[in-house]
């Protein structure tokens, strides 16, 4: 009789956001906030821990 494995792979992710030279003058820019939001949403939708 063949055994069936019921294992789930758990993935971890790192989120990398890049601030351009134009944005750094204003501190944390809207583009950084948008990047963080998009990347964290992507990871959460796929079940990746950050």
C-alpha positions in Angstrom: 0.0 0.0 0.0 1.4 3.4 -1.0 1.6 6.2 1.6 0.5 9.7 0.7 2.5 12.6 2.1 0.5 15.6 3.0 3.3 18.1 3.5 3.0 21.8 2.8 6.0 23.9 1.9 6.3 27.1 3.8 8.0 30.0 2.1 9.5 33.1 3.5 10.1 36.3 1.6 12.1 39.5 1.9 10.6 42.8 0.7 13.0 45.2 -1.0 12.0 48.7 -1.8 14.1 51.2 -3.6 14.1 55.0 -3.1 15.3 57.0 -6.1 17.5 60.0 -5.8 14.6 62.3 -6.7 12.4 60.9 -3.9 15.0 60.9 -1.1 14.8 64.7 -0.7 11.2 64.5 0.6 11.9 61.7 3.2 9.7 58.6 2.8 7.9 59.1 -0.4 4.5 57.9 -1.7 6.3 55.6 -4.1 8.0 53.8 -1.2 4.7 53.4 0.6 3.1 52.1 -2.6 6.0 49.6 -3.2 5.7 48.3 0.4 1.9 47.9 0.1 2.1 46.1 -3.3 4.9 43.7 -2.2 3.3 42.9 1.2 -0.1 42.3 -0.5 1.6 40.0 -3.0 3.3 38.0 -0.3 0.2 37.7 1.9 -2.0 36.6 -1.1 0.4 33.8 -1.7 0.9 32.8 2.0 4.5 33.9 2.2 5.7 35.2 5.6 7.8 38.3 5.4 
